[in-house]
Amino acid sequence: MKLIEIYIQEVTRRLPEKLRADIALELRSTIEDMLPDNYREEDVKAVLNRLGNPVVLANGYKDQPMHLIGPRYFDVYTSLLKMILPIATVIALITIITQYFTDYSGEEAILTVVLSIIGKGIGTILEVGIQVFFWITLTFAMIERFDQDKEQQPLTSSLEKWTADDLKKVAYIPKKKAISKFEVFWGLMWTSIWATLYFYANQLVGIYEYNGDRLEFVMPALNQEVLLNYWPFVVIIVGAEIALALYKLFKQQWTIRIAFSNAVVQIISTIGFIIILVNPDLLNPTFIVYMADIFSVTSDRFNMWIIGGAIMISILSTVMAVYDGYKKASIRS
C-alpha cells in the first residue's frame, strides 16, 4: 500500500545512504508482520501509528540523540537550514562575481582577479553559512524556550503532532525522479558563470599569453558591442533559469510541468544563442586570423568550424536536457 512506501521513505531518507536499503527491507517486513491477512487502510494506519513518527524511528536506527535544538523542533530546523543555506550561498556568490567585474578596470591580470574571486568566495560561503546557521538556530532556540507545551514528540513541518494521515500530504518520490539540492545549486551557479562570461566577454573570453610572471589577456574573441545588443533577451533567460531552479527546489521532483518549463527555457535559450552566433560581426576579426593561422586554415574555414561546432553542441545539449527532463518526469511515483 502507498502509505507503507511513503512511511518507509520518510524513515530511510533521514538515514545514511549505506543503511537505507537494509533498513527499508527490515521495516517493510516488520510492518507486514504486524498487519492482518486481509488488511485495509485503517489497519495500516493503526500499525504506522504504533510504530510512531518516522523522525523518531529513524533517530532510533541512527542511535544518535538530537541535542542541538531538541527532538520537538529538530527536524523542522534542519529542513529549513538545508533549504535556505544553498540559496543564500548562491546569491552571495553571484553578488561577489558581479561586483568584481563591475569594478574591473582592465589593469589587473585576469588570473589574479579569478583567484581573488575564489578566495573571496570561499570566505563569503563560510561567512554566509555561519550567519544563516546562527540566526536560524537562534530563532528555533527562542521558539522552543517560549513553547509552553512540554510534549517532546517531533513536530511536522506544519508544527503539529504527527499522525499517519500526514503521509497523505507527502509525495512518494522515487530516487531517479527526485531533484537534489546539488542539482539546483549547480543550476544557479552555472547561470551566474555563463552570464558573467557573456557580459564581460571582452575581458574574459579570448587569447591569453604568459608574460614573465603573469598571465595576460591579449586579445578578445568576441565583439562585446554585438553581445550587448541582445542584453534584454539574455536578462530574460537568466531570470527564467533562476525561476526554474527555485521551482525545482520547491517541487523536489521532476513533473511534467517542470519538464515542460525546462524544455521551453532550453529551446528559447538555444534559439537565442544560435541567433547571436550567426551574427557575422560576433567574432573579433583579429582573433579569427590569429586562430586560423594556428590551425593553418583560411579565416572563413575557421569561422565555419567554430560557429558550426558551437551550434551543434548547443542543439545536442538541449535535446539531451529536454529528453532527460521528460524521462525523469515520466517515472511513476
C-alpha positions as CSV (number, residue, x, y, z in Angstrom):
1,M,0.0,0.0,0.0
2,K,1.2,3.5,-0.8
3,L,1.1,4.7,2.8
4,I,3.6,1.9,3.7
5,E,6.0,3.0,1.0
6,I,5.8,6.7,2.0
7,Y,6.3,5.8,5.6
8,I,9.4,3.8,4.7
9,Q,10.7,6.7,2.6
10,E,10.1,9.1,5.4
11,V,12.2,6.9,7.7
12,T,15.1,6.0,5.3
13,R,15.6,9.5,3.8
14,R,16.9,10.6,7.2
15,L,19.4,7.8,7.4
16,P,22.9,7.4,5.9
17,E,22.9,6.2,2.3
18,K,24.6,2.9,3.1
19,L,21.9,1.9,5.7
20,R,18.8,2.8,3.7
21,A,18.3,-0.4,1.6
22,D,18.7,-2.8,4.5
23,I,16.6,-0.8,6.9
24,A,13.9,-0.4,4.2
25,L,13.7,-4.2,3.8
26,E,13.6,-4.7,7.6
27,L,11.0,-2.1,8.2
28,R,8.7,-3.4,5.4
29,S,9.0,-6.9,6.8
30,T,8.1,-5.6,10.3
31,I,5.1,-3.7,9.0
32,E,3.8,-6.7,7.0
33,D,4.2,-9.0,10.1
34,M,2.1,-6.6,12.2
35,L,-0.8,-6.4,9.6
36,P,-3.6,-9.0,9.4
37,D,-4.0,-11.1,6.2
38,N,-6.7,-9.0,4.5
39,Y,-5.8,-5.6,5.8
40,R,-7.4,-2.3,5.0
41,E,-6.2,1.3,5.1
42,E,-7.3,1.7,8.7
43,D,-5.2,-1.4,9.7
44,V,-2.2,0.2,8.0
45,K,-2.8,3.5,9.8
46,A,-3.1,1.7,13.1
47,V,0.2,-0.2,12.6
48,L,2.0,3.0,11.5
49,N,0.7,4.9,14.5
50,R,2.1,2.1,16.7
51,L,5.5,2.5,15.1
52,G,5.3,6.2,15.6
53,N,6.7,9.3,14.0
54,P,9.2,8.4,11.2
55,V,11.6,11.0,12.7
56,V,11.8,9.2,16.0
57,L,12.1,5.8,14.3
58,A,14.9,7.0,12.0
59,N,16.7,8.5,15.0
60,G,16.5,5.1,16.8
61,Y,18.2,3.4,13.8
62,K,20.9,6.0,13.8
63,D,21.3,5.8,17.6
64,Q,22.2,9.5,17.7
65,P,20.3,11.8,20.0
66,M,19.1,15.1,18.7
67,H,20.5,17.6,21.1
68,L,21.2,20.8,19.0
69,I,17.7,22.1,19.2
70,G,15.7,19.3,20.8
71,P,13.6,16.5,19.4
72,R,10.5,18.6,19.2
73,Y,11.8,21.1,16.6
74,F,14.9,19.4,15.3
75,D,13.6,18.0,12.0
76,V,11.8,21.3,11.1
77,Y,15.0,23.2,12.0
78,T,17.3,21.0,9.9
79,S,14.9,21.0,6.9
80,L,14.8,24.8,6.9
81,L,18.5,25.1,7.3
82,K,19.1,22.8,4.3
83,M,16.7,24.8,2.2
84,I,17.9,28.3,3.0
85,L,21.7,27.8,3.1
86,P,22.2,26.9,-0.6
87,I,20.0,29.8,-1.8
88,A,21.9,32.3,0.4
89,T,25.2,30.9,-0.8
90,V,24.4,31.2,-4.5
91,I,23.0,34.8,-4.1
92,A,26.2,35.8,-2.2
93,L,28.5,34.3,-4.9
94,I,26.5,36.0,-7.7
95,T,26.8,39.3,-5.9
96,I,30.6,38.9,-5.5
97,I,31.2,37.9,-9.1
98,T,29.1,40.8,-10.4
99,Q,30.8,43.3,-8.1
100,Y,34.3,42.2,-9.1
101,F,33.7,42.5,-12.8
102,T,31.7,45.7,-12.5
103,D,34.7,47.3,-10.7
104,Y,37.3,45.7,-13.0
105,S,39.4,48.3,-14.7
106,G,41.4,46.1,-17.0
107,E,44.8,46.9,-15.3
108,E,44.9,43.8,-13.1
109,A,45.7,40.4,-14.6
110,I,42.5,38.4,-15.1
111,L,44.1,35.4,-13.4
112,T,44.6,37.5,-10.3
113,V,41.0,38.6,-10.4
114,V,39.8,34.9,-10.7
115,L,42.0,33.9,-7.8
116,S,40.7,36.8,-5.8
117,I,37.1,35.8,-6.5
118,I,37.8,32.2,-5.5
119,G,39.4,33.4,-2.2
120,K,36.7,35.9,-1.5
121,G,34.0,33.3,-2.5
122,I,35.3,30.7,0.0
123,G,35.4,33.3,2.7
124,T,31.9,34.5,1.8
125,I,30.5,31.0,1.8
126,L,31.9,30.4,5.3
127,E,30.5,33.8,6.5
128,V,27.1,33.3,5.0
129,G,26.9,29.7,6.4
130,I,27.8,30.9,9.9
131,Q,25.2,33.8,9.7
132,V,22.4,31.5,8.4
133,F,23.2,28.8,10.9
134,F,23.3,31.4,13.8
135,W,20.1,33.2,13.0
136,I,18.1,30.0,12.3
137,T,19.4,28.3,15.4
138,L,18.7,31.4,17.5
139,T,15.1,31.6,16.1
140,F,14.3,27.9,16.9
141,A,16.0,28.1,20.3
142,M,13.7,31.1,21.2
143,I,10.6,29.2,19.8
144,E,11.5,26.2,21.9
145,R,12.1,28.4,25.0
146,F,8.7,30.1,24.8
147,D,6.8,26.9,23.9
148,Q,4.6,26.1,26.8
149,D,3.8,22.6,25.6
150,K,6.2,20.1,27.3
151,E,5.5,17.3,24.7
152,Q,8.8,16.2,23.2
153,Q,7.4,14.3,20.2
154,P,8.9,15.9,17.0
155,L,6.5,18.2,15.1
156,T,5.8,18.1,11.4
157,S,6.6,21.0,9.0
158,S,3.2,22.4,9.9
159,L,4.3,22.4,13.6
160,E,1.6,19.9,14.5
161,K,1.8,16.4,16.1
162,W,2.5,13.6,13.6
163,T,-0.2,11.1,12.6
164,A,-0.4,8.5,9.8
165,D,-2.7,10.9,7.9
166,D,0.3,13.2,7.4
167,L,1.7,10.6,5.0
168,K,-1.1,11.5,2.5
169,K,0.4,15.0,2.3
170,V,3.9,13.6,1.4
171,A,4.6,12.7,-2.2
172,Y,6.4,9.4,-2.7
173,I,9.5,10.3,-4.7
174,P,11.5,7.6,-6.5
175,K,15.2,8.2,-6.3
176,K,15.6,8.8,-10.1
177,K,12.7,11.2,-10.1
178,A,14.0,13.3,-7.2
179,I,15.6,16.7,-7.7
180,S,18.6,17.1,-5.4
181,K,19.7,20.4,-3.8
182,F,23.0,20.0,-5.5
183,E,21.3,20.0,-8.9
184,V,19.5,23.2,-8.0
185,F,22.7,24.7,-6.6
186,W,24.7,23.8,-9.7
187,G,22.0,25.2,-12.0
188,L,22.1,28.6,-10.2
189,M,25.9,28.5,-10.2
190,W,26.1,27.7,-14.0
191,T,23.7,30.6,-14.7
192,S,25.9,33.0,-12.8
193,I,29.0,31.8,-14.6
194,W,27.7,32.0,-18.2
195,A,26.0,35.3,-17.5
196,T,29.3,36.8,-16.2
197,L,31.2,35.4,-19.2
198,Y,28.6,36.9,-21.5
199,F,28.5,40.4,-20.1
200,Y,32.3,40.6,-19.7
201,A,33.4,38.6,-22.7
202,N,35.8,41.2,-23.9
203,Q,37.7,40.8,-20.6
204,L,37.4,37.1,-20.1
205,V,37.0,35.2,-23.4
206,G,39.9,35.3,-25.8
207,I,43.7,34.7,-26.1
208,Y,45.9,34.6,-23.1
209,E,49.7,34.8,-23.1
210,Y,52.1,34.1,-20.3
211,N,54.4,37.1,-20.0
212,G,57.1,36.6,-17.4
213,D,55.5,36.0,-14.1
214,R,51.9,36.8,-15.1
215,L,49.2,35.6,-17.5
216,E,48.0,38.5,-19.7
217,F,44.8,38.8,-21.7
218,V,45.9,40.0,-25.1
219,M,43.0,39.6,-27.5
220,P,39.2,39.2,-27.0
221,A,37.5,36.5,-29.1
222,L,34.1,38.2,-29.2
223,N,32.7,41.6,-30.1
224,Q,31.2,43.0,-26.8
225,E,29.1,45.6,-28.6
226,V,27.3,42.8,-30.6
227,L,26.7,40.8,-27.4
228,L,25.3,43.8,-25.6
229,N,22.8,44.4,-28.4
230,Y,21.0,41.3,-27.1
231,W,21.1,42.1,-23.4
232,P,17.3,42.3,-22.8
233,F,16.9,38.8,-24.2
234,V,19.8,37.5,-22.1
235,V,18.4,39.0,-18.9
236,I,15.1,37.3,-19.5
237,I,16.8,34.0,-19.9
238,V,18.8,34.5,-16.8
239,G,15.6,35.3,-14.9
240,A,13.9,32.3,-16.4
241,E,16.7,29.9,-15.4
242,I,16.7,31.3,-11.8
243,A,12.9,30.9,-11.6
244,L,13.1,27.3,-12.9
245,A,15.9,26.4,-10.4
246,L,13.8,27.8,-7.5
247,Y,10.7,26.0,-8.8
248,K,12.7,22.7,-8.8
249,L,13.8,23.4,-5.2
250,F,10.2,23.9,-4.2
251,K,8.8,20.8,-6.0
252,Q,11.8,18.4,-5.2
253,Q,10.9,16.1,-8.0
254,W,10.5,16.1,-11.8
255,T,7.0,16.6,-13.0
256,I,5.5,17.1,-16.5
257,R,5.1,20.7,-15.7
258,I,8.7,21.1,-14.7
259,A,9.9,19.1,-17.7
260,F,7.8,21.4,-20.0
261,S,9.2,24.5,-18.3
262,N,12.7,23.2,-18.7
263,A,12.1,22.4,-22.3
264,V,10.8,25.9,-23.0
265,V,13.7,27.6,-21.3
266,Q,16.2,25.3,-23.0
267,I,14.7,25.7,-26.5
268,I,14.3,29.5,-26.3
269,S,17.9,29.8,-24.9
270,T,19.3,27.7,-27.7
271,I,17.4,29.7,-30.4
272,G,18.7,32.9,-29.0
273,F,22.2,31.5,-28.7
274,I,22.1,30.5,-32.4
275,I,20.8,33.9,-33.5
276,I,23.7,35.5,-31.7
277,L,26.2,33.0,-33.1
278,V,25.2,33.6,-36.7
279,N,25.7,37.3,-36.4
280,P,28.7,38.0,-38.8
281,D,30.2,40.6,-36.5
282,L,30.2,38.4,-33.4
283,L,33.8,37.1,-33.6
284,N,36.7,39.5,-33.4
285,P,38.4,39.6,-36.9
286,T,41.9,39.7,-35.3
287,F,41.0,36.6,-33.3
288,I,39.8,34.7,-36.4
289,V,43.0,35.5,-38.3
290,Y,45.1,34.5,-35.2
291,M,43.4,31.2,-34.7
292,A,43.2,30.4,-38.5
293,D,47.0,30.8,-38.7
294,I,47.5,28.4,-35.8
295,F,45.3,25.7,-37.4
296,S,46.7,26.5,-40.9
297,V,43.3,27.1,-42.4
298,T,41.5,30.0,-44.0
299,S,39.7,32.6,-41.9
300,D,36.4,31.6,-43.4
301,R,37.0,27.9,-42.7
302,F,37.9,28.5,-39.1
303,N,34.8,30.8,-38.7
304,M,32.7,28.0,-40.1
305,W,34.2,25.4,-37.8
306,I,33.8,27.4,-34.6
307,I,30.2,28.7,-35.3
308,G,29.1,25.3,-36.7
309,G,30.6,23.4,-33.8
310,A,29.0,25.7,-31.2
311,I,25.6,25.4,-32.8
312,M,25.8,21.6,-33.0
313,I,26.9,21.3,-29.3
314,S,24.1,23.7,-28.3
315,I,21.4,21.7,-30.1
316,L,22.7,18.4,-28.9
317,S,22.9,19.5,-25.2
318,T,19.4,21.0,-25.5
319,V,17.9,17.8,-26.9
320,M,19.6,15.7,-24.2
321,A,18.4,18.1,-21.4
322,V,14.8,18.1,-22.7
323,Y,14.8,14.3,-23.1
324,D,16.3,13.7,-19.7
325,G,13.7,16.0,-18.1
326,Y,10.7,14.3,-19.7
327,K,12.3,10.8,-19.0
328,K,12.5,11.6,-15.2
329,A,9.1,13.2,-15.2
330,S,7.5,10.1,-16.7
331,I,8.8,7.9,-13.8
332,R,5.7,6.7,-11.8
333,S,5.5,7.9,-8.2
